[in-house]
Amino acid sequence: MKGVATAFAFLAGLANSSATSASEDVCYDLKVEATPISQIPSDFPDDDPDVIVISWPWFVDLKIKRVLEGAYPGKSISTLAVLHGAFPAKKRMWFLRRNSAGSFNVIRQDSKTLSRCDAGIGDAKPYLVPPNGKTYNDLRREAEAELDRMQSDEN
């Protein structure tokens, strides 16, 4: 129960921190037209059946059709998003914020209120931080294995 409460508090803190500091921190570094090609939920915090989890971090890989603002050399990009369920697998506009883990966070704020980050602004905190002794690759492998188990259980 403590683990779920902690995870819920962490995610609520993420939501509150971006709302309270919207003028400074909620901006984007990269605006792309892309299609999600892989969407993997991180470990679901389900230790307590009395806690309702609305959203949690996911690994979302995007196939970039074109970069609309900013610069990115590749044709695909790995991001972190806080979601309840997967995005529809269709092309759309994505606003991405560089994070201190070396990847990008998906910004899900109304695009009318978003602006490009000022030059020199620091990187955002990633939506998911691995515990000591683990890497993002470890977390992703574990999440993929769990998703495979869940999907094979459904079949």
C-alpha positions as CSV (number, residue, x, y, z in Angstrom):
1,M,0.0,0.0,0.0
2,K,2.8,2.4,0.8
3,G,4.4,1.8,-2.6
4,V,1.2,2.6,-4.5
5,A,0.6,5.7,-2.3
6,T,4.1,6.8,-3.0
7,A,3.7,6.3,-6.7
8,F,0.4,8.1,-6.8
9,A,1.8,11.0,-4.8
10,F,4.8,11.1,-7.3
11,L,2.5,11.2,-10.3
12,A,0.2,13.8,-8.6
13,G,3.3,15.8,-7.9
14,L,4.2,15.7,-11.6
15,A,0.8,16.9,-12.6
16,N,0.8,19.7,-10.0
17,S,4.4,20.8,-10.7
18,S,3.7,21.3,-14.4
19,A,0.4,23.2,-13.6
20,T,2.0,25.5,-11.1
21,S,5.0,26.4,-13.1
22,A,3.4,26.4,-16.5
23,S,4.8,29.8,-17.5
24,E,8.4,28.5,-17.0
25,D,8.5,24.8,-17.4
26,V,5.7,23.8,-19.8
27,C,7.3,24.5,-23.1
28,Y,8.5,22.3,-25.9
29,D,11.9,21.9,-27.5
30,L,10.7,19.8,-30.5
31,K,7.4,19.8,-32.5
32,V,7.0,16.9,-34.8
33,E,4.5,15.2,-37.0
34,A,4.8,11.5,-36.1
35,T,3.0,8.2,-35.6
36,P,3.4,6.1,-32.4
37,I,5.1,2.8,-33.4
38,S,5.5,1.3,-29.9
39,Q,3.7,2.1,-26.6
40,I,4.8,0.2,-23.5
41,P,3.3,1.0,-20.1
42,S,5.9,1.0,-17.2
43,D,5.2,-1.1,-14.2
44,F,1.6,-0.5,-13.1
45,P,1.3,0.6,-9.5
46,D,-1.4,-1.9,-8.4
47,D,-0.3,-2.9,-4.9
48,D,-3.5,-1.6,-3.3
49,P,-6.9,-2.4,-4.8
50,D,-8.4,0.7,-3.0
51,V,-6.3,3.1,-5.0
52,I,-7.4,4.2,-8.4
53,V,-4.5,4.9,-10.8
54,I,-5.4,7.3,-13.5
55,S,-2.1,7.6,-15.3
56,W,1.5,6.5,-15.0
57,P,4.6,6.7,-17.2
58,W,4.8,4.9,-20.5
59,F,7.6,4.4,-23.1
60,V,6.4,5.8,-26.4
61,D,8.4,5.5,-29.6
62,L,7.5,7.7,-32.5
63,K,8.2,7.4,-36.2
64,I,8.8,11.0,-37.4
65,K,7.3,12.1,-40.6
66,R,8.7,15.6,-40.3
67,V,10.1,18.0,-37.8
68,L,8.0,21.2,-37.6
69,E,10.0,23.1,-35.1
70,G,13.4,22.4,-33.5
71,A,16.0,20.0,-34.8
72,Y,16.2,16.3,-34.6
73,P,18.4,14.2,-37.0
74,G,16.6,10.8,-36.7
75,K,13.5,9.3,-38.2
76,S,12.4,7.8,-34.9
77,I,12.5,9.0,-31.3
78,S,12.0,7.4,-27.9
79,T,9.9,9.4,-25.4
80,L,8.3,9.2,-22.0
81,A,4.6,10.0,-21.6
82,V,2.2,10.0,-18.7
83,L,-0.9,8.1,-19.9
84,H,-3.9,6.1,-18.9
85,G,-4.0,4.2,-22.2
86,A,-2.2,4.1,-25.5
87,F,-2.5,6.9,-28.1
88,P,-4.4,5.9,-31.3
89,A,-1.8,4.6,-33.8
90,K,-2.3,7.5,-36.2
91,K,-0.1,10.4,-37.4
92,R,-0.5,13.6,-35.3
93,M,1.4,16.5,-34.0
94,W,3.6,15.9,-30.9
95,F,5.2,18.5,-28.6
96,L,8.3,17.1,-26.9
97,R,10.4,18.5,-24.1
98,R,14.0,17.4,-23.7
99,N,14.6,15.7,-20.3
100,S,17.7,15.2,-18.2
101,A,17.7,11.4,-18.9
102,G,18.7,12.1,-22.5
103,S,15.3,11.5,-24.1
104,F,12.1,13.5,-24.3
105,N,8.9,13.9,-22.4
106,V,5.6,14.1,-24.3
107,I,3.8,17.4,-23.4
108,R,0.0,16.9,-23.3
109,Q,-1.0,20.5,-22.7
110,D,-3.3,22.4,-25.0
111,S,-1.1,23.4,-27.9
112,K,-2.7,26.9,-28.0
113,T,-1.0,27.8,-24.7
114,L,2.3,26.1,-25.4
115,S,5.4,28.0,-26.6
116,R,8.8,27.0,-27.6
117,C,11.4,26.8,-24.8
118,D,13.8,29.7,-24.5
119,A,17.4,29.0,-25.4
120,G,19.4,28.0,-22.4
121,I,16.5,26.7,-20.4
122,G,17.5,23.5,-18.5
123,D,16.2,20.1,-19.3
124,A,13.0,18.9,-17.7
125,K,12.8,16.1,-15.1
126,P,12.0,12.8,-16.8
127,Y,8.5,11.3,-16.1
128,L,10.2,8.1,-14.9
129,V,13.3,7.7,-12.8
130,P,14.9,4.2,-12.5
131,P,15.6,3.0,-8.9
132,N,19.2,2.6,-7.9
133,G,20.9,-0.2,-9.8
134,K,18.6,-0.1,-12.8
135,T,18.6,1.7,-16.1
136,Y,15.9,2.9,-18.4
137,N,16.7,-0.1,-20.6
138,D,16.1,-2.4,-17.6
139,L,12.7,-0.8,-16.9
140,R,11.7,-1.0,-20.5
141,R,12.7,-4.7,-20.9
142,E,10.7,-5.5,-17.7
143,A,7.7,-3.5,-19.0
144,E,7.9,-5.3,-22.4
145,A,8.1,-8.7,-20.7
146,E,5.1,-7.8,-18.5
147,L,3.1,-6.6,-21.5
148,D,3.9,-9.8,-23.4
149,R,2.7,-11.9,-20.4
150,M,-0.5,-9.9,-20.1
151,Q,-1.2,-10.2,-23.8
152,S,-0.5,-14.0,-23.8
153,D,-2.8,-14.4,-20.8
154,E,-5.6,-12.7,-22.7
155,N,-5.2,-15.2,-25.6
